[in-house]
């Protein structure tokens, strides 16, 4: 029986909140986004067709064409939660009940995951998976679920992954007990890395930095001298200035959301953080290598805040 799968991402206009307490499906969880992890699990099923579309896409995938080409069941996943569903069991439940539409529920309600048979798709198209008023069968799931409705929920999922409370495996090499560091990361010998924590690909940790308390530093970040990360998530391509103390926060470029206080601040205005980007110029690469004694094994860096000149000295709590 040929199976197709459609993963619908959040879309830029469907972020789970505005201003503070917002989450984006593009945020990685210890190395991979939730969407990428959904894709990995779906591929294990050996699906015949797999598509990923943005919810804002103007030309959605024509799933009716899939069933006309021989696909008999379509697994529809709406990004917005992480759930460790046994897809093989879901498919068996759907098949044995001869269901037209099967929706997955946990104790709080629908999870945005549906299995659609050929007849339902031919009759209603993708609407049969989106319209909850249509008659469907209920599959009750009692395993691990994270409803990613807020930044705090995202932060909790990172902690659960690092502590082993869910099935998410951090990307990269496990350097020590509950410490994962990607092989391409550069960590100064004087930095203190205290698990559980995660340091992603092409990230640079400078001298005197402390990473502790279930903190994660995703790919292509730079944490400058003496900064402490405690129960913090640093999202990709973020630079943090020297001497900061970042606690119970999620930082995305210059934007910091402090979870205890529920406030969001722009660190860029005080030259404490910035968005990073790769500098591929051979001239820049040579200059960077020279400044570090020729031992350059990571990536080169630029910043979108050209006036960023952090002062090395006192520690700033943010």
C-alpha positions in Angstrom: 0.0 0.0 0.0 1.6 3.2 -1.2 1.8 6.0 1.4 2.4 9.7 0.9 3.2 12.3 3.5 2.7 16.0 3.6 4.4 18.1 6.3 3.0 21.7 6.6 5.3 24.2 8.3 4.2 27.1 10.4 4.5 29.9 7.9 6.0 33.3 8.8 2.5 34.8 9.5 1.5 31.9 11.8 4.2 32.3 14.5 2.8 31.0 17.8 2.5 34.3 19.5 3.3 37.9 18.8 6.2 39.8 20.4 6.9 37.9 23.6 6.3 34.2 24.2 6.4 33.4 20.4 7.9 30.3 18.8 8.9 29.5 15.2 9.1 26.1 13.5 12.4 27.2 12.1 14.1 27.1 15.5 16.3 24.0 15.9 16.1 21.7 18.9 19.7 20.6 19.7 20.7 20.5 16.1 17.6 19.9 14.1 14.2 21.6 13.7 11.0 19.8 14.7 10.1 19.7 11.0 13.4 18.0 10.2 12.7 15.5 12.9 9.2 14.8 11.6 10.7 14.2 8.1 13.3 11.8 9.5 10.6 9.7 11.2 8.3 9.8 8.1 11.2 8.6 5.9 11.6 5.6 8.1 8.2 4.4 7.0 9.4 4.2 3.4 6.9 6.7 2.0 6.5 6.9 -1.7 6.0 10.7 -1.8 7.0 13.2 0.8 6.5 17.0 0.5 7.1 19.9 2.9 5.1 23.0 2.3 4.8 26.4 4.0 1.3 27.2 5.3 1.6 30.5 3.5 2.4 28.8 0.2 0.4 30.2 -2.7 0.4 27.0 -4.7 -0.2 24.1 -2.3 0.7 20.6 -3.2 -2.2 18.9 -5.2 -2.7 15.8 -3.0 -5.5 14.8 -5.3 -2.9 14.2 -8.0 -1.0 11.9 -5.6 -4.0 9.6 -5.2 -4.7 9.6 -8.9 -1.1 8.4 -9.3 -1.6 5.4 -6.9 -1.1 6.8 -3.4 -3.7 5.1 -1.2 -3.1 6.9 2.1 -1.7 10.3 3.0 -0.2 11.2 6.3 -0.8 14.9 7.1 1.4 16.6 9.7 0.7 20.2 10.7 3.8 21.7 12.4 3.0 23.0 15.8 3.8 20.1 18.1 6.3 17.4 18.7 4.9 13.9 19.4 6.6 10.5 19.4 3.8 8.7 17.7 4.3 5.1 16.5 3.3 5.7 12.9 3.2 2.0 12.1 0.6 1.5 14.9 -1.4 4.5 13.6 -1.4 3.0 10.1 -2.5 -0.4 11.4 -5.3 1.3 13.5 -6.5 3.2 10.4 -6.4 0.1 8.2 -8.1 -2.3 10.6 -10.9 0.2 11.2 -11.3 0.9 7.5 -11.3 4.5 8.4 -11.6 7.3 5.8 -10.0 9.9 8.1 -8.1 9.2 11.3 -7.1 12.1 13.6 -4.5 11.8 16.4 -5.5 13.2 19.8 -3.8 13.4 23.2 -5.6 14.2 26.4 -5.6 17.9 25.5 -7.1 17.5 22.1 -6.1 17.1 18.4 -2.4 17.2 17.5 -2.7 18.3 13.9 -1.8 14.8 12.6 -4.2 12.9 10.3 -4.2 9.8 8.1 -6.4 10.2 5.1 -7.5 7.5 2.7 -7.8 7.8 -1.0 -11.6 8.2 -1.1 -11.6 11.1 1.4 -8.9 13.0 -0.6 -10.6 12.5 -3.9 -13.9 13.8 -2.4 -12.6 16.8 -0.4 -8.9 17.3 -1.3 -6.7 18.5 1.6 -9.7 20.0 3.3 -10.5 16.6 4.7 -7.4 16.8 6.8 -7.9 20.4 7.9 -11.6 20.6 8.6 -12.2 19.1 12.1 -15.9 19.2 11.6 -15.7 16.4 9.1 -16.5 12.9 10.5 -13.4 11.0 11.5 -12.0 8.3 13.7 -10.0 9.1 16.8 -6.6 7.7 17.5 -5.6 8.3 21.2 -1.9 8.9 21.8 -0.6 8.7 25.4 3.2 9.1 24.7 5.5 12.1 24.8 4.0 15.3 23.4 5.2 18.8 23.4 2.7 21.4 22.2 5.0 24.2 20.9 2.6 27.0 21.6 5.2 29.3 23.2 8.9 30.0 23.7 8.6 28.4 27.2 7.3 25.2 25.6 10.2 25.3 23.1 12.6 25.8 26.0 11.1 22.8 27.9 11.5 20.6 24.8 15.2 21.4 24.7 15.6 20.5 28.4 13.7 17.3 27.9 15.9 16.3 25.0 19.1 17.1 27.0 17.8 15.2 30.0 16.7 12.2 27.9 13.0 12.6 28.8 12.0 12.2 25.2 13.4 10.4 22.1 15.2 13.4 20.6 18.9 12.7 20.2 21.2 15.8 20.1 23.2 16.1 16.9 26.9 15.9 17.1 29.4 14.0 19.3 28.7 13.2 22.9 31.9 14.7 24.5 30.9 13.8 28.1 27.9 12.7 30.1 25.0 14.8 28.8 27.3 17.1 26.9 27.1 17.2 23.1 29.5 19.2 21.0 29.5 19.2 17.2 32.9 18.2 15.6 33.0 21.6 13.8 32.5 23.7 16.9 35.5 25.6 18.4 35.6 25.6 22.2 38.4 27.4 24.0 40.3 25.3 26.5 39.4 27.7 29.4 35.7 27.5 28.7 33.6 25.6 31.3 31.0 23.3 29.7 28.8 21.8 32.3 26.1 19.3 31.2 23.5 18.8 30.3 24.2 21.2 27.4 24.6 21.3 23.6 27.0 23.2 21.3 26.1 23.1 17.6 28.0 23.1 14.3 30.4 25.9 13.5 29.8 27.6 16.8 32.7 29.3 18.6 33.0 29.5 22.4 35.6 31.9 23.6 37.8 31.9 26.6 36.2 32.1 30.0 32.7 31.3 28.8 30.4 29.1 31.0 27.7 27.0 29.5 25.5 25.3 32.0 21.9 24.5 33.1 20.5 22.7 30.1 21.7 25.4 27.8 21.9 24.9 24.0 23.9 26.9 21.5 22.8 26.2 18.0 24.8 26.3 14.8 26.9 29.3 13.6 26.9 31.1 16.9 29.7 33.0 18.7 29.8 33.5 22.5 32.4 36.0 23.4 34.8 36.0 26.4 33.5 35.6 29.9 29.8 35.3 29.0 27.7 32.8 31.1 24.8 30.9 29.7 22.5 29.4 32.3 19.2 27.7 31.2 19.5 29.6 27.9 18.8 28.7 24.3 20.9 30.6 21.7 19.4 30.3 18.2 21.4 30.0 15.0 23.7 32.8 13.7 23.7 34.7 17.0 26.6 36.7 18.5 26.8 37.5 22.2 29.2 40.1 23.5 31.7 39.5 26.3 30.8 39.5 30.0 27.1 38.8 29.8 25.0 36.6 32.1 22.1 35.1 30.1 19.7 33.2 32.3 16.3 31.6 31.5 16.2 33.2 28.1 16.0 32.5 24.4 18.2 34.6 22.2 17.7 35.0 18.4 20.2 37.4 16.9 19.8 40.6 18.9 16.4 39.6 20.3 16.3 38.2 23.8 13.2 36.9 25.4 13.5 36.5 29.2 11.1 33.7 30.2 10.7 34.4 33.9 9.7 38.0 33.4 8.0 37.5 30.1 9.7 40.4 28.4 11.6 40.8 25.1 14.5 43.2 24.7 16.7 44.3 21.8 20.3 43.7 22.8 21.5 45.2 19.6 20.8 48.7 20.7 23.3 48.3 23.5 25.8 46.5 21.3 25.4 43.3 23.4 24.3 41.0 20.6 23.9 40.8 16.8 22.9 38.6 13.9 25.9 36.7 12.5 26.6 35.7 8.9 29.4 33.8 7.1 32.2 35.7 5.5 33.4 33.6 2.6 36.0 36.0 1.3 39.5 34.5 1.0 41.0 37.7 2.2 39.0 37.7 5.4 39.7 34.0 5.9 43.4 34.6 5.7 43.3 37.5 8.1 41.3 35.5 10.6 43.7 32.6 10.4 46.6 34.9 11.0 45.0 36.5 14.0 44.7 33.1 15.6 48.1 31.8 14.8 46.9 30.0 11.6 44.7 27.5 13.6 41.4 28.1 11.9 39.1 25.1 11.9 35.7 26.7 12.1 33.9 29.2 9.9 34.6 32.9 9.5 32.4 35.6 10.9 30.8 38.9 10.1 28.0 40.9 11.7 25.1 42.8 10.6 25.7 45.4 13.3 28.8 47.2 11.9 29.1 49.4 15.0 29.2 46.5 17.4 32.2 47.1 19.6 31.5 45.3 22.9 33.4 46.5 26.0 35.3 43.8 27.8 35.0 44.2 31.5 32.0 44.0 33.9 29.4 41.3 33.6 26.0 42.3 32.3 22.9 40.4 33.5 20.4 40.1 30.6 
